[in-house]
Amino acid sequence: MSIPLAGLTTDPRYTTRGGLHIPANEGVTKWFSGDVYTVRLQASAANGAIGIVEASVPPGSGPVAHTHASEEETFYMLSGELEFLDGDRLFTAGPGDIVFVPRGIRHRFKNVGVHAAKVLFFYAPGGAEGLFVEGGDEPQPGVQVQPWGPERFDERMLGMFAKYGVGALPEE
C-alpha cells in the first residue's frame, strides 16, 4: 500500500538534501590518554546536535573520572568489557550494552579485560568530541598507543578541559 503525498516529491522543503553520509573509513583519529579515538561525526557537521566517537580502549586504559557540564554521554559497547563508574556505582558493561550518563554526573570507564574494548559514544548536544580533535596526538602507524603521564595534564590541557566543559574529578 502506498499513500499519495501530493506535492512532497517536488516541494524544495522536502527534496533539499540535509543529511550526512560518513563512510566507514572516515573520521579524525587521535591518540588520547592511552586510547585510540576516531571522531566519526563532529557537532559542527550536525548543527550541534550530536558528536559521535568510536573508541578502542586497550587493557588497563580509560579516562580519569570526570564530568561534562553541557552534554549527556551515551556509550554503546561493541566488543570487550569496560568497567564503568557512574556517580558512586561500579559495574561492567559488555557487547550490546548501553550506558547513559547525564550531564554533571561523575563517570569514567576502564578496560579491566585482556583484549581491547571497542565502544561508540555519543554526546548530545555535540561538542565535547572537539577535545580529542584539538588535544589528541597524531597516531603513529605500527606503534602501540601509550598512556599519558601526569605531565601531559599541563595548563594547556587543563585549558582545553575547561573549553570543552570537562571537569576531572578524583575517585574516592
Secondary structure, 3 states (H helix, E strand, C coil): CCCCCCCCCCCHHHHCCCCCCCCCCCCEEEEECCEEEEEEECHHHCCCCCEEEEEEECCCCCCCCEEECCCEEEEEEEECCEEEEECCEEEEECCCCEEEECCCCCEEEECCCCCCEEEEEEEECCCCCHHHHHHCECCCCCCCCCCCCHHHCCHHHHHHHHHCCEEECCCC
